[in-house]
Every structure is written in structure tokens, then in C-alpha cells.
Amino acid sequence: MKIIGGYIFLCLFVLFVFVIIYFEKSRVHELQEIVVNINKERKNINKVYLYMLRLASQSESIITWDISDFNKYRDYRLKVGSILCNMKSYDLKDTLRSEYIDSLLNLLEIKESHLFHIMEALISRKSSDSIIADRLPVLAENFSNIRITTRKKSGLAGLLGGKEKILIPYNTDALNELNEIFFTDHDSINSQMKVYDDSLQLQNQLINHNLYKFISFLDEQVEQSFLRRSEIITKCQHTSFNLFISVIIVMYCMIVISFIKIRSDLRNEEKVKLRLKQAISENENLLEMRKKIILTVSHDIRGPLGNIHNCADLASETRQKKKRDLYLEDIRHSCHHILHLVNDLMDAYRINEAGDLRNDTPFYLDRFLQRISDEFSRKAVVKALFFQSEHQNSSFVVKGDADKLEQVLANLLTNAIKFTPSGTISFYSKYLEGKLHIEIRDTGIGMDEETQKRIFAPFERAAQNVNSEGFGLGLFLTKGLIKVLNGIITVESAPGKGSIFRLEIPLPETDELVEEDKTDSDSITILPKNVLVVDDDPILLKIAEDMLGRKGISCTTCMNFQEVVAALGKSDYDIVLTDLQMPDTDGFVLLRLLRNSDIGNSRTIPVAVMTARGDGNSGIYEKEGFAGCIHKPFNIHALLTFLSTVMSQTKISQTGDFDFSCLLDNTDDYGHMLSLVLMESRKEIEELTTAIKTINRESIRKTIHRMMPVWEMLEKEQLLRDFQEKLHDMDISDDVICENAIQIIEWIEKLINETENELKKYENSDC
């Protein structure tokens, strides 16, 4: 998935780069078009300037124009008009107004028309001048030649027929006429020329004015257009630069991410390799442990089992009670050896595989240490060893798992006594800053460095030649328990000089009240009369039947659910003892079937569990609805004690009356005692009600602890003990604590009512 994701991301990135390239290419093409348009516009503008200059210069030589010159002027004017018309379509963002161009074109056309008329006037003037020039010599010649004519003389001579020659001058009428025509044409042409000239000057002024305005406007708009296009080009350049920078940043980020990812994968690979190595090492250790377990079981179980079998054969063939008792004692010893091994194996499994939970409770540290010292002092004396102990600064109430700590100290002190043939065992402790520092010394055989490295491994025996007892699990369990207690253990030893084990266990001080030692829980008070035992092992059923029969308890045995249904249909039973694991129906299913059926008293009968599981007293069975749990194997005393405990709890939960007999046996003033009970009960209700409002567990715990002595005399202490256990269990929610506290308040109210009734009885009897 990572490789596919990497390829997909790489393809998307390449596609993104191609899109950017295409976008930049189109943007460059647009920029090139803009540059081409700008150059084209500038070229056309230059052409306009050039053609306008040419038009102006040509118009200045109009006196010498002919038709060909006019046509050239017209061609230039048309080119200018074409260029100006094309300039209408330029993209100047609607700022170039076409009226300027139209006005200029119109003026150019008018100027052209006026120039044409001027040209015609000049041409006509030239023709007139040529006519005059042609006729003037003739007139001059005629004017210079005198005509001679003959006429009669006047007077008498004429009458006589005399004639005379007379010089007749040239007639000037033609000359005058010509002169008049010339001046008339000249005046007309001059007048017309003046009009055209004035009009042309006016048009030139307008054209020049409009042309100036147009060119100024055009320059301004083109400059603005150029600026806008420059801004566009600059913006495109910035955009391209930003895109380029973005691509570089993305590539850099990809490189960094790829580097981090590769490093992460390499680290994960290293971790996987490390875990694989650890797994391989653990598997090798497990295989080695399995091998040792098989060897241990084959040696430490097969041998005692053979002894049990042989002793049983010998006991069955021996009639003398003394010898038979010896064989039976050997059987019990072998069974105890096997049971000890099985218990150690289950403890090792629970610590190494399933984990172990702490059960922290407050206890007196000095009493705890002194009790252990006294116990192992007696064991050391039996072996003729000197046992010395010293516990400094231990007068505190601490909170911790006293059972596991006791097991740790027991293992270490047992080993110290076991591996010390003669000499001294020292047990020192000091409580400092919330930690218990312990040192256990012995003057035994000691250990070399190689032995010290493997003493905490399972099935390792430090000295096979010293004592064959034990299975090599003591220190392994000790280290596991130390880990559960968040402690530290170190060892210092040398061959022939003994060993020193040092412990450091966190044990914080606490203000919680320590529950006083309960009365002997093994005392057998209430026993059932009719018991139903369910198991698929016929031998265990026979043993249970014989154990209960010795105490006069009726026992019915069943091997499956059908037999249980038949037995409950015939009679009611006080309790059901069921195995947890059975082929057809296990203990959990059996409990559900009984609670959902109407066979006899199946809905209310207490159901207890018999199990060989090594899960300890985790409370899981009580949560499922069982009345209790007894672990196999058990002896007759343990079975009877368990049944008595279950029946006592059942009686307490089923009866609601308080027994005042024990309370009143110790006093003669019954009224005063009952009044004190009333007063204290009302005070306890107030305290519990106040504590419930703030959910103050410590205040509730103190009140319940103060109530315990009176309720023990009233035979209702089990209600308070169950509630105390819940108060110490921090996993139980505050809502559950409040509900149980309310139930206790209801019981106190019931006690008040019964106490008032009891008090009335004694008041009436006194009267």
C-alpha cells in the first residue's frame, strides 16, 4: 500500500508539473502575442506619424501638383485611413474612442477635397495664363502693324477724285477685352483660391488640432495600454516565479517527507527486526523453558506419582494400622510435593503470560515486618542458624500489596535458610521517603558471577548438590512479583562468602484506616443439610460425598445437566457445587439454565464453583452470579469452611432481622444501650448522607469502619464488609458506591425501627 500510494503520489506530482508547464507555455504564448501586438501597434503608430508627415509635406507642394501628384496624395491618405481604421480594433480596454479617428478621417477627406479644388483652380489659372500668353503676342503684333488705306480726300480734292493714303492704327478693343478677361479670371481664381486657401488653412488647423489631440490621446492610451500590459507581463512573471518556487518547495517537501518516511520505515524495519529477534529469543527461551518444564514434570511429578501408586498398593495390602499410616503419610507428602510444583507453575504462568494484578490495601508496616521476622526466626532456629533482624523507621501505615511482598520476602528468606549450612541470616529494613529498603544477608555457599546471571531464570537451581528440594522457580517468581510491585532487586554474592539481596519497594504512606484482622475465617458455624455436587469426575464426586457424609451432610452427585434437573425435581437443596469445565454443559451455562428455569428452588439456590484454574480470587465468578469459588484440590476442612462461609452470607442476605441478643448480653441497662444504638444510627445516617452528596469515599469508609463492631454483634457485619471491599476497589464507579451507600442507609433506618420496637418491649416490661 505504501509503494502504491508513493507511485500514485508521484504520478499526481508529475501530472501537476505537466499542467504547470502547459499553463506556463500558454502564458508565454499569450505574452508573445502581447509583445507582437505591442510592436504592431507601435509600428502602425509610427506609420501614421510618417504618413501624416508625408501628407503634410505633399500638401505644401500643391502649386506644382498635377493629377498624378493628387493620386499619390490620395493613396497616402487612404493608407493613413486604413491604418487608422485598423487602430479602432486595438485592445485598449475601450479607452481609445473611435470618434477621434472618424473625425480625423473626415478632416483628411475634406482636406483632400479642398486640395483637389485648389489643384483644379491652379490648373485653370495656368490654362488662363496660357491663353492670355498665346493671345497677347498676336494682339501685340496687330497693335504694332499700321494699316495703310486709300480714301477720298476731303473737300474739293475728294470731289475731283483725289485720293490719299491714310495710316489706320490697330483696334484696342480686343486687347481691352483680353485684359478684361484676364483680370476677371485672375480675380475669380484669386477669389476662389483665397476661399480654398482660407478653408484649407482652417481645415489644416482643425486637422492639426485634432491630429495633435488624437496623437496625444493615442500616446496616452497606448502608454496606459503598455503599462497595463507591462503589469500583466510582470504579474505573469511573478506568477511564474511563484509557481516555480512552489514547485521547488513541493519538491523539497517531498524530498524531506520521503527522507522522513524512509527513515521511519528503516526505523520500523529495525524495530520489526528487533521484535523478531526478541520473538526469536523469547521463542528459544520458551522452547528451553518447555524443555525444562517437561524434564521437571517428568522428574518431579512422575517420581512422586510412582511413589503414590506404590504406597497405595502397599497400604491396601497392609493390615497393620501403624504401617498403613506411614504409607498414607508418604502419599500425602508426595501429593503435597506435586501440588507445590503445580502451584509454582501456575504462578509462573500468571506472572509471565497473563500478567498479575496488584491488590493494594493499607497495612501496618512494623507489624508486617515483625510477623515475617518471627516466622523465619523459628525456621532458622530449627536449622540451628542465628537469625537477626532490624527494622528502622517502620512505624507507618503504608499502602501496597502486602501478600505479594510477603511472598517475595518468604522466597528470599527461604533460600537464605536453605543454602546456609551454618552461620547467620540477617533481615534488615528501613523505610525512607515512601520506599522500603530491604537487605537480606546470609553466610551460605554464595554464587559466582555466572550463576548470578541465571538465578532469575525459570528452572535454574543454583546448587544442585546442596538440596534437591525446590523447582528453580522461586527467584523467577520473586523477580516477577518485584516487577509487579514496581520495585528493584539486586544481588551481591561470592562463592563461600554468602549472598546479599537488596530490595527497593515503593510503599507510599496513607491515611486510610487499616482493616483489623478478621476473626478466624476458618471457623465452621453454619453448614448446609442437603448439597448437590455436579462434576464429570466420578472420583471427585465420591470424595466429596464421603467428605460431606462424615459431617452428616446429605450429598447428591450428578455428572450432567439432565441429572441435575432430575435431582432438583425430587428435592430442594441448600447449595449447588458445580465444576467449571465439563464436556456438555460448563458451570456458567448451568448457572444460567438454573436461573431461567422453575425446577424446585433453582432460581434462588446458591451456586458455587469448584475449579482447578489458577486465576486466583479475581472475583470473576462472583460477578457472574456465583456464590463463591473453591479451588481444587481441597481437603475436608477447606470444603466445610467454604460451605459455611457461603451459607453464612446467604443467611445474612436472606434474613432481614437484627439479632440484639449478643449486644444486650454484655449490659444490664438495656434501655440505655438501645438508646445509644438509636443515637449513633441517626448520626451515621447524617454522615453517610453528607458524604454521598460530595461522593467522599474516605468519609464513608470511616463511618462504615466505626459501625463495624456494633453490626458484628448484630450479626450483620457481612453487609458492611462487602461494602468496604467495594470502597477499596477504585475501579468501581462513584454511582455504584452511592447506590450501595443508600442501601446501607436503608438498613440503618430498618435498624432504627427495630431498635425502637425493641426499646418499647423493654419499656413495657419495666412498667
C-alpha positions in Angstrom: 0.0 0.0 0.0 2.9 2.4 0.7 4.5 1.6 -2.6 1.2 2.0 -4.5 0.5 5.2 -2.6 4.0 6.5 -3.4 3.6 5.8 -7.1 0.1 7.4 -7.2 1.5 10.5 -5.4 4.5 10.6 -7.8 2.1 10.3 -10.9 0.0 13.1 -9.5 3.0 15.2 -8.9 4.3 14.6 -12.5 0.8 15.4 -13.8 0.9 18.6 -11.7 4.3 19.6 -13.2 3.0 18.9 -16.7 -0.1 21.1 -16.0 2.2 23.8 -14.7 4.4 23.5 -17.8 1.3 23.7 -20.1 0.0 26.6 -18.2 3.3 28.4 -18.4 3.6 27.6 -22.1 0.2 29.1 -22.8 1.0 32.1 -20.6 4.3 32.6 -22.5 2.3 32.3 -25.8 0.0 35.0 -24.5 2.9 37.2 -23.6 4.4 36.7 -27.0 1.1 37.7 -28.6 1.0 40.7 -26.4 4.6 41.7 -27.4 3.7 41.1 -31.1 0.6 43.3 -30.7 2.6 46.0 -28.9 5.2 46.0 -31.7 2.5 46.0 -34.3 0.7 48.9 -32.6 3.9 50.8 -32.3 4.8 50.1 -36.0 1.3 51.3 -37.1 1.5 54.4 -35.0 4.9 55.2 -36.5 3.4 54.6 -39.9 0.6 57.1 -39.0 3.2 59.6 -37.9 5.2 59.1 -41.2 2.2 59.2 -43.5 0.8 62.2 -41.8 4.2 64.0 -42.2 4.2 62.9 -45.8 0.7 64.1 -46.4 1.6 67.5 -44.8 4.8 67.8 -46.9 3.0 66.9 -50.1 0.2 69.3 -49.4 2.8 72.1 -49.2 3.8 71.5 -52.9 0.2 71.7 -54.2 1.2 74.5 -56.5 3.1 72.1 -58.6 0.6 69.3 -58.4 -1.0 67.5 -61.2 -3.4 64.6 -61.3 -0.6 62.1 -60.6 0.5 64.0 -57.6 -3.0 64.2 -56.3 -3.4 60.4 -56.8 -0.2 59.9 -54.8 -1.6 62.1 -52.0 -4.8 60.2 -52.2 -3.1 56.9 -51.9 -1.2 58.1 -48.8 -4.4 59.4 -47.4 -6.1 56.0 -48.0 -3.2 54.2 -46.3 -3.5 56.5 -43.3 -7.2 56.0 -43.2 -6.7 52.2 -43.4 -4.2 52.3 -40.6 -6.5 54.5 -38.5 -9.4 52.2 -39.2 -7.3 49.2 -38.1 -6.4 51.1 -34.9 -10.1 51.0 -33.9 -9.8 47.3 -33.3 -6.8 47.6 -30.9 -7.3 46.2 -27.5 -7.0 49.4 -25.4 -9.7 48.4 -22.9 -12.3 50.7 -24.5 -10.3 53.8 -23.8 -9.5 54.7 -27.4 -12.6 56.4 -28.7 -13.4 55.9 -32.4 -14.8 59.4 -32.8 -11.3 60.8 -32.8 -10.3 58.6 -35.6 -13.6 59.2 -37.5 -13.2 63.0 -37.1 -9.6 62.8 -38.3 -10.6 60.7 -41.3 -13.4 63.1 -42.1 -11.0 66.1 -41.9 -8.5 64.3 -44.1 -11.2 63.7 -46.7 -12.3 67.3 -46.6 -8.7 68.4 -46.9 -8.2 66.2 -49.8 -11.3 67.6 -51.4 -10.0 71.2 -50.8 -6.6 70.3 -52.2 -8.3 68.9 -55.2 -10.2 72.1 -55.8 -7.1 74.1 -55.2 -5.3 72.0 -57.7 -8.1 72.5 -60.2 -8.0 76.2 -59.6 -4.3 76.3 -60.1 -4.7 74.2 -63.2 -7.4 76.5 -64.6 -5.3 79.5 -63.7 -2.4 78.0 -65.6 -4.7 77.4 -68.6 -6.0 81.0 -68.4 -2.5 82.3 -68.2 -1.5 80.2 -71.2 -4.5 81.6 -73.2 -3.5 85.1 -72.4 0.0 84.3 -73.1 -1.0 82.8 -76.5 -3.2 85.7 -77.5 -1.1 88.5 -76.2 1.7 88.3 -78.9 -1.0 88.3 -81.6 -2.6 91.3 -80.1 0.7 93.0 -79.7 1.7 92.2 -83.3 -1.6 93.5 -84.5 -1.2 96.5 -82.4 2.3 97.3 -83.8 1.4 96.9 -87.5 -0.2 100.1 -89.0 -2.6 99.6 -91.9 -2.5 101.9 -94.9 -5.7 102.5 -96.7 -6.7 104.8 -99.7 -9.6 107.1 -99.3 -11.1 110.1 -101.0 -9.7 113.3 -99.9 -12.0 115.5 -98.1 -13.1 118.6 -99.7 -12.6 119.7 -103.3 -9.8 117.2 -103.8 -12.1 114.5 -102.9 -14.6 115.6 -105.3 -12.1 115.8 -108.0 -11.4 112.2 -107.2 -8.4 112.8 -105.4 -7.3 110.0 -103.1 -5.0 109.9 -100.2 -3.3 107.2 -98.1 -4.2 107.1 -94.5 -2.4 105.2 -91.6 -5.1 103.3 -89.7 -3.9 102.2 -86.1 -4.8 98.6 -84.5 -8.1 98.2 -82.8 -7.5 98.0 -78.9 -10.9 96.5 -78.2 -9.6 93.0 -78.4 -6.8 94.0 -76.1 -9.1 95.5 -73.7 -11.3 92.6 -73.9 -8.5 90.2 -73.3 -7.3 92.3 -70.5 -10.7 92.3 -69.0 -11.0 88.6 -69.4 -7.6 88.1 -67.8 -8.3 90.2 -64.8 -11.7 88.7 -64.4 -10.3 85.2 -64.5 -7.5 86.3 -62.3 -9.8 87.8 -59.8 -12.1 84.8 -59.9 -9.2 82.4 -59.5 -7.7 84.5 -56.7 -11.0 84.8 -55.0 -11.6 81.1 -55.3 -8.0 80.4 -54.3 -8.4 82.6 -51.3 -11.6 80.8 -50.3 -9.9 77.4 -50.7 -6.8 78.7 -49.0 -8.8 80.0 -46.1 -10.8 76.8 -45.9 -7.6 74.8 -46.3 -5.9 76.7 -43.6 -9.0 76.3 -41.4 -9.1 72.6 -42.2 -5.3 72.3 -41.6 -5.8 73.9 -38.3 -8.6 71.6 -37.4 -6.7 68.7 -38.8 -3.6 69.7 -36.9 -5.6 70.3 -33.7 -7.4 67.0 -34.0 -4.3 65.3 -35.1 -2.5 66.7 -32.0 -5.3 65.7 -29.8 -5.6 62.3 -31.4 -1.9 61.7 -31.2 -1.7 62.9 -27.6 -4.7 60.8 -26.7 -3.3 57.9 -28.6 0.1 58.3 -26.9 -1.6 58.4 -23.5 -3.9 55.5 -24.2 -1.1 53.4 -25.8 1.1 54.3 -22.9 -1.6 53.2 -20.4 -2.1 50.1 -22.5 1.6 49.4 -22.5 1.6 50.0 -18.7 -1.3 47.6 -18.3 0.4 45.0 -20.5 3.6 45.6 -18.6 1.7 44.9 -15.4 0.3 41.8 -16.9 3.7 40.7 -18.0 5.1 41.5 -14.6 2.2 39.7 -12.9 2.8 36.7 -15.2 6.4 36.7 -14.3 5.6 36.9 -10.6 3.1 34.1 -11.1 5.6 32.0 -13.0 8.2 32.7 -10.3 5.7 31.8 -7.6 4.8 28.6 -9.4 8.5 27.8 -9.8 9.1 28.5 -6.1 6.0 26.4 -5.2 7.3 23.5 -7.3 10.7 23.8 -5.7 9.1 23.9 -2.2 6.8 20.9 -3.0 9.8 19.0 -4.4 11.8 20.0 -1.2 8.9 18.9 1.0 8.6 15.7 -1.0 12.3 15.1 -0.5 12.0 15.8 3.2 8.9 13.7 3.6 10.4 10.9 1.6 13.5 11.1 3.7 11.5 11.1 6.9 9.3 8.3 5.6 12.4 6.3 4.5 13.9 6.9 7.9 10.7 6.0 9.6 10.4 2.8 7.5 14.0 2.0 8.3 13.4 2.5 12.0 10.2 0.5 11.8 12.2 -2.2 10.0 14.8 -2.1 12.7 12.1 -2.3 15.3 10.5 -5.2 13.4 13.9 -6.8 13.2 14.4 -6.2 16.9 11.0 -7.5 17.7 11.7 -10.5 15.6 14.9 -11.0 17.4 13.1 -10.7 20.7 10.4 -13.0 19.5 13.0 -15.5 18.3 14.8 -15.1 21.6 11.6 -15.5 23.6 10.6 -18.5 21.5 14.0 -20.0 22.2 13.5 -19.3 25.8 10.0 -20.7 25.7 11.3 -23.8 24.0 14.1 -24.1 26.6 11.5 -23.5 29.3 9.2 -26.0 27.8 12.1 -28.5 27.7 12.8 -27.7 31.4 9.1 -28.0 32.3 8.9 -31.4 30.6 12.1 -32.5 32.4 10.8 -31.1 35.7 7.4 -32.7 35.3 8.9 -36.0 34.2 11.2 -36.0 37.2 9.2 -34.1 39.9 5.8 -35.5 39.1 6.4 -38.9 37.7 8.6 -39.9 40.7 6.0 -38.8 43.4 3.2 -40.4 41.3 5.1 -43.7 41.3 5.6 -43.4 45.0 1.9 -42.7 45.5 1.0 -45.7 43.4 3.4 -48.0 45.2 2.4 -46.7 48.7 -1.3 -47.2 47.8 -0.6 -50.8 46.8 1.4 -51.4 50.0 -1.3 -49.7 52.1 -4.0 -51.8 50.6 -2.1 -55.0 51.4 -1.1 -53.9 54.9 -3.4 -54.7 57.8 -1.3 -53.1 60.5 -2.6 -49.5 61.1 0.9 -48.2 62.0 2.5 -49.2 58.7 -0.6 -48.2 56.8 -0.5 -44.7 58.3 3.2 -44.4 57.3 2.3 -45.3 53.7 -0.6 -42.8 53.8 1.8 -40.2 55.2 4.1 -40.8 52.3 1.2 -40.4 49.9 0.3 -37.1 51.5 3.9 -35.9 51.3 4.1 -36.8 47.6 0.8 -35.1 46.9 2.0 -32.0 48.7 5.1 -32.0 46.5 3.2 -32.3 43.3 0.7 -29.7 44.4 3.5 -27.3 45.3 5.0 -27.8 41.8 1.7 -27.2 40.1 1.1 -24.0 42.2 4.5 -22.7 41.3 3.9 -23.5 37.6 0.5 -21.6 37.7 2.2 -18.6 39.5 4.9 -18.6 36.8 2.3 -18.7 34.0 0.2 -15.9 35.6 3.2 -13.6 36.0 5.0 -14.4 32.7 2.0 -14.8 30.4 -1.3 -13.5 31.8 0.2 -10.8 34.0 -0.6 -10.2 37.6 -2.7 -7.5 39.2 -1.9 -5.7 42.4 -4.3 -5.6 45.4 -3.1 -2.5 47.3 -4.5 -2.1 50.8 -3.4 -0.2 53.8 -1.4 -2.1 56.5 0.9 -1.5 59.4 4.5 -1.8 58.1 6.1 -2.5 61.5 3.6 -5.3 62.3 4.1 -6.8 58.9 7.9 -6.9 59.1 7.8 -8.2 62.7 5.5 -11.0 61.8 7.8 -12.2 59.0 10.8 -11.9 61.2 9.2 -14.0 63.9 8.1 -16.7 61.4 11.5 -17.2 59.8 13.3 -16.8 63.1 11.6 -20.0 64.2 12.6 -21.7 60.9 16.2 -20.6 61.3 16.3 -21.9 64.8 15.1 -25.3 63.6 18.2 -25.5 61.4 20.5 -24.2 64.1 21.0 -20.8 62.4 21.3 -17.4 64.0 18.6 -15.1 62.7 18.9 -11.4 63.4 16.5 -8.6 62.2 16.3 -4.9 62.5 13.6 -2.6 61.1 14.2 1.1 61.2 11.6 3.9 60.9 8.8 1.4 60.2 6.0 2.8 62.4 3.9 3.9 59.4 0.6 2.9 57.8 1.5 2.2 54.1 -0.5 1.2 51.1 0.6 -1.7 48.9 0.2 -5.4 48.1 1.2 -7.0 51.3 0.5 -10.5 50.1 2.9 -10.2 47.1 5.5 -8.5 49.3 5.3 -11.3 51.8 5.7 -13.9 49.1 8.8 -12.1 47.9 10.4 -12.0 51.3 9.4 -15.6 52.0 11.1 -16.8 48.9 14.3 -14.9 49.6 14.4 -15.9 53.3 13.6 -19.5 52.5 16.5 -19.6 50.0 18.8 -17.9 52.6 18.0 -20.6 55.2 18.1 -23.4 52.6 21.6 -22.5 51.2 23.2 -21.6 54.5 24.5 -24.8 56.2 25.7 -22.8 59.3 26.0 -19.2 60.2 23.8 -16.2 60.3 20.7 -14.9 58.4 20.2 -11.1 58.6 17.0 -9.4 57.7 17.3 -5.5 57.7 14.8 -2.9 56.5 14.5 0.9 56.5 11.6 3.0 55.4 12.7 6.2 53.8 10.9 8.8 51.5 8.0 6.5 50.6 10.2 3.5 49.8 11.0 0.4 51.8 14.7 -0.6 51.5 15.3 -4.3 52.5 18.6 -6.2 52.8 18.7 -10.0 53.3 22.2 -11.4 54.1 23.3 -15.0 54.6 26.6 -16.7 55.2 25.8 -19.6 52.9 27.5 -21.1 49.9 27.3 -18.0 47.8 27.4 -17.7 44.0 29.8 -16.9 41.2 29.2 -14.3 38.6 28.0 -16.9 36.0 25.4 -18.2 38.5 24.2 -14.8 39.4 23.3 -14.1 35.7 21.0 -17.1 35.5 19.4 -17.4 39.0 16.3 -15.4 38.0 15.6 -17.7 35.0 13.0 -20.3 35.5 14.0 -23.8 36.5 17.5 -22.7 37.4 18.9 -24.3 40.5 21.9 -22.6 42.0 23.3 -25.6 43.8 22.0 -29.0 42.9 24.3 -30.7 45.3 23.1 -28.8 48.4 19.4 -29.5 48.5 17.2 -31.3 46.0 14.0 -29.7 47.1 12.5 -26.9 45.1 11.9 -26.5 41.3 14.1 -23.5 40.4 11.0 -21.2 40.2 11.4 -19.2 43.5 13.7 -16.4 42.3 11.9 -16.3 38.9 8.6 -15.7 40.7 10.3 -13.3 43.0 11.6 -11.1 40.2 8.2 -11.2 38.5 6.5 -10.1 41.7 9.1 -7.3 42.2 8.2 -6.1 38.7 4.5 -6.1 39.6 5.3 -4.1 42.7 7.4 -1.6 40.7 10.4 -2.4 42.7 14.1 -3.1 42.2 16.1 -6.2 43.2 19.9 -6.6 43.1 22.2 -9.4 44.3 25.8 -9.4 45.5 27.5 -12.7 46.2 30.8 -14.6 46.1 31.4 -18.3 46.4 31.8 -19.4 50.0 31.0 -15.9 51.4 27.3 -15.8 51.2 24.8 -13.6 49.3 23.2 -10.2 49.8 19.8 -9.4 48.2 18.8 -5.8 48.2 15.2 -4.7 47.5 13.7 -1.3 47.0 9.8 -1.3 47.0 7.6 1.8 46.7 5.2 1.9 49.6 3.5 5.3 50.0 2.1 6.4 53.3 -1.6 6.6 53.6 -4.2 8.0 56.0 -6.7 5.2 55.2 -7.9 3.1 58.0 -6.4 -0.4 58.3 -9.0 -3.1 58.5 -8.5 -5.0 61.6 -7.8 -8.7 61.4 -10.9 -10.6 60.9 -12.0 -13.3 63.2 -10.9 -16.8 62.3 -12.4 -17.2 58.8 -11.8 -20.9 59.0 -14.3 -21.4 61.8 -17.2 -23.6 60.8 -20.5 -22.2 62.0 -23.4 -22.9 59.6 -23.4 -25.9 57.3 -25.9 -26.9 54.7 -28.0 -30.0 55.2 -28.5 -31.0 51.6 -25.8 -30.4 48.9 -25.9 -31.1 45.2 -22.4 -31.7 43.7 -22.0 -31.6 39.9 -18.8 -32.8 38.2 -17.7 -35.1 35.3 -15.1 -36.7 37.5 -16.6 -39.7 39.4 -13.6 -39.9 41.7 -14.0 -36.3 42.9 -17.8 -36.9 43.3 -17.1 -39.9 45.5 -14.5 -37.9 47.6 -16.9 -35.0 48.0 -19.7 -37.4 49.0 -17.5 -39.1 51.6 -16.2 -35.7 53.0 -19.7 -34.3 53.5 -21.1 -37.6 54.7 -18.6 -37.6 57.6 -20.3 -34.4 58.9 -23.8 -35.8 58.4 -24.5 -33.7 55.3 -26.7 -35.3 52.7 -24.9 -35.2 49.3 -26.3 -35.9 45.9 -23.9 -36.2 42.9 -24.6 -35.5 39.3 -22.4 -35.8 36.2 -24.5 -33.8 33.7 -27.4 -31.2 33.5 -30.1 -33.9 32.9 -29.2 -35.5 36.3 -29.3 -32.0 37.9 -32.8 -31.4 36.6 -34.0 -34.8 37.8 -32.4 -34.2 41.3 -33.9 -30.7 41.7 -37.3 -32.0 40.6 -37.2 -34.5 43.5 -35.9 -32.3 46.3 -34.8 -28.9 47.4 -31.1 -28.3 48.1 -29.3 -25.8 50.2 -26.4 -25.3 47.8 -25.1 -26.5 44.4 -21.4 -27.2 44.0 -20.5 -27.4 40.2 -17.4 -27.9 38.3 -16.5 -25.1 35.8 -15.3 -27.1 32.9 -17.5 -30.1 31.8 -17.9 -31.7 28.4 -21.5 -30.9 27.7 -22.5 -28.0 30.0 -20.0 -25.8 31.8 -20.6 -24.1 35.1 -21.6 -20.7 33.5 -24.2 -22.3 31.3 -25.5 -24.4 34.2 -26.0 -21.3 36.3 -27.9 -19.5 33.5 -30.1 -22.6 33.0 -30.9 -22.9 36.7 -31.8 -19.2 37.0 -34.1 -19.3 34.0 -36.0 -22.5 35.0 -38.7 -23.2 37.5 -37.5 -26.6 38.7 -37.7 -26.7 42.5 -35.7 -23.8 44.1 -33.4 -23.4 41.1 -34.0 -19.6 40.9 -32.8 -18.9 44.5 -30.5 -21.7 45.4 -26.9 -20.5 45.8 -24.5 -22.0 43.2 -20.8 -22.2 44.0 -17.9 -23.1 41.7 -15.2 -25.9 42.0 -12.3 -25.2 39.7 -8.7 -26.2 39.1 -7.9 -22.9 37.3 -5.0 -20.9 38.5 -6.6 -17.5 38.1 -6.8 -16.8 41.8 -9.6 -14.9 43.5 -10.2 -12.4 40.8 -13.9 -12.0 41.6 -15.0 -13.0 38.1 -17.2 -15.8 39.4 -19.0 -13.6 41.9 -19.6 -11.0 39.1 -21.2 -13.8 37.0 -23.6 -14.6 39.9 -21.9 -17.5 41.7 -22.0 -17.6 45.4 -18.2 -18.3 45.7 -15.3 -20.3 44.4 -13.2 -23.1 45.9 -10.1 -24.3 44.1 -9.2 -27.9 43.6 -7.7 -29.8 45.2 -9.2 -29.2 48.5 -9.3 -31.1 51.8 -12.3 -31.7 54.0 -11.6 -28.7 56.3 -11.3 -26.3 53.4 -14.6 -27.7 51.9 -16.5 -27.3 55.1 -15.1 -23.9 55.8 -16.1 -22.8 52.2 -19.6 -24.1 52.6 -20.0 -22.5 56.0 -18.9 -19.1 54.5 -21.3 -19.4 51.6 -24.2 -20.4 53.9 -23.5 -17.6 56.3 -23.5 -15.0 53.6 -26.7 -16.5 52.2 -28.4 -16.3 55.5 -27.3 -12.7 56.0 -28.6 -11.7 52.6 -31.9 -13.5 53.0 -32.9 -12.5 56.6 -33.7 -9.0 57.5 -34.0 -9.2 61.3 -31.3 -7.8 63.6 -30.3 -10.0 66.5 -30.0 -7.9 69.6 -29.1 -10.8 72.0 -25.4 -10.6 71.6 -25.5 -6.8 72.0 -27.6 -6.9 75.2 -25.8 -9.8 76.8 -22.9 -7.5 77.9 -25.0 -4.9 79.7 -27.7 -4.7 82.3 -29.1 -1.4 81.2 -30.9 -2.5 78.0 -32.7 0.8 77.6 -29.5 2.8 77.7 -27.8 0.5 75.2 -30.7 0.6 72.8 -30.8 4.4 73.1 -27.1 4.7 72.3 -27.8 2.5 69.2 -30.5 4.8 68.1 -28.4 7.9 68.6 -25.4 6.5 66.8 -27.6 5.2 64.0 -29.1 8.6 63.3 -25.7 10.2 63.4 -24.4 7.6 60.9 -27.3 8.4 58.6 -26.4 12.1 58.6 -22.7 11.3 58.0 -23.5 9.0 55.1 -26.0 11.4 53.6 -23.4 14.2 53.7 -20.7 12.0 52.3 -22.9 10.9 49.4 -23.5 14.5 48.3 -19.8 15.0 47.8 -19.0 11.4 47.0 -16.4 11.3 49.7 -15.2 7.7 49.9 -12.9 8.3 52.8 -15.6 9.7 55.0 -17.9 6.8 54.0 -15.1 4.4 54.8 -14.6 5.9 58.3 -18.3 5.8 59.1 -18.5 2.1 58.0 -15.4 1.3 60.0 -17.0 2.8 63.1 -20.2 0.9 62.5 -18.5 -2.5 62.2 -18.2 -3.5 65.9 -21.9 -2.9 66.7 -23.1 -4.6 63.4 -20.8 -7.6 64.2 -22.8 -8.1 67.5 -26.0 -7.7 65.5 -24.7 -10.4 63.1 -25.0 -8.1 60.0 -21.3 -7.3 59.6 -21.1 -9.1 56.2 -23.2 -6.3 54.6 -20.6 -3.8 55.8 -17.6 -5.9 54.7 -19.0 -6.3 51.2 -19.4 -2.5 51.0 -15.9 -2.0 52.4 -14.4 -4.1 49.6 -16.2 -2.0 47.0 -15.0 1.2 48.7 -11.4 0.0 48.3 -11.9 -1.0 44.7 -11.2 2.2 42.7 -12.4 0.5 39.5 -16.0 0.7 40.9 -17.7 3.9 39.8 -19.0 6.5 42.2 -22.6 5.8 41.1 -22.3 2.2 42.4 -20.8 3.4 45.6 -23.7 5.9 46.1 -26.2 3.2 45.4 -24.6 0.9 48.0 -24.4 3.7 50.5 -28.1 4.4 50.0 -28.8 0.7 50.6 -26.8 0.8 53.9 -28.8 3.9 54.9 -32.0 1.9 54.3 -30.6 -0.9 56.5 -29.7 1.7 59.2 -33.3 3.0 59.0 -34.5 -0.6 59.4 -32.2 -1.0 62.4 -33.7 2.2 63.9 -37.2 0.9 63.5 -36.3 -2.5 65.0 -34.4 -0.8 67.8 -37.4 1.4 68.7 -39.6 -1.6 68.7 -37.2 -3.5 70.9 -36.9 -0.5 73.2 -40.7 -0.4 73.6 -40.7 -4.0 74.6 -38.3 -3.4 77.4 -40.1 -0.2 78.5 -43.4 -2.1 78.6 -41.8 -4.9 80.6 -40.4 -2.4 83.1 -43.8 -1.0 83.6 
